[in-house]
Amino acid sequence: MQVKVKLFATFRKGRFKEKEMELEDGCTIGWVIDHLRLPRRELGVVFLNGLSAADTKQLQDGDTLSIFPMVGGG
């Protein structure tokens, strides 16, 4: 299946901004996070097709996954 993955802010460094990924059926958001070696302790918000989603959610063909790191500052 094809899934569009979008990375934001510091997660883009050394990776990509947007990428079409070919994934196995039954793949979860958590699998993508781990596959991309995104540090879970820095994980902020994850959107699946524009809605907040848990890392256990299974992806479907044509989904768009957006992954944001935590935002800091003052």
Secondary structure as UniProt FT lines:
FT   STRAND          2..7
FT   HELIX           9..12
FT   TURN            13..14
FT   STRAND          18..22
FT   TURN            25..26
FT   HELIX           29..35
FT   TURN            36..37
FT   HELIX           40..42
FT   STRAND          43..48
FT   TURN            49..50
FT   STRAND          51..52
FT   TURN            55..56
FT   TURN            61..62
FT   STRAND          64..69
//
